[in-house]
Amino acid sequence: ISYCTNIDNNTIDGPQSPRVKVFDRELKRKQRDRAAWLMRPSDPFVDAGADNLLDRLEDCKKTFPTALCLGGSSEAVRRLLRGRGSIEKLIMMDTSNDMVKLCKDAEAAQQDSNQNIETSFVMGDEEFLPIKESSVDLVISCLGLLWTYDVPGAMIQLCTSLL
C-alpha cells in the first residue's frame, strides 16, 4: 500500500524535507557569537575545567612549543596556562568571529605571566580544520569539541596537524 503517490525529488530535498539536519554549523557559529556577548571575564565552572585540563600538562615531561587551543573555553585556557607545558606559541581557534575578538580583547587587557607566549587568533571550524599538517605539538580542547558532529573526522584532522 502506498501512502504517498506523487513524491518528486524536490519534495524530499526541499524546505519541508523529512530529513532532519542534526547539526547546523552556521547555527552553531551564531550561537557562539551570542555566547561571546554573554560571557563573563571569569566563570568558576569554565575556569575549573580549564585548570583541571592544564594540570595534566604538569605531569608530562615533554614540552609543547606550539599548541592549538580549540574554542569552548579558550580564553580561560590562555589565562590559566601559567607556563604549563612550556608553550611558546599558542594558536587560539574558534568558529565564532565574536569569540575570537573576545579572546583578543581579553589578552590585550590582561597583564599576566603569559606575556612571553606568542598568541595568534584564527577563526575556523573544528570539522574543517584550517591548520597545516604536522604544524602543532599539542591540541587543547576544553569544551571545544562539544558541538562537533563529526568527531572522528575532526580527530583525524587534529592527529594530522600534530608533529
Secondary structure by P-SEA (a helix, b strand, c coil): ccccccccccccccccccccccccaaaaaaaaaaaaaacccccaaaaaaaaaaaaaaaaccccccbbbbcccaaaaaaaaccccccccbbbbbbccaaaaaaaaaaaaaccccccccbbbbbbccccccccccccccccccccccccccaaaaaaaaaaaacc
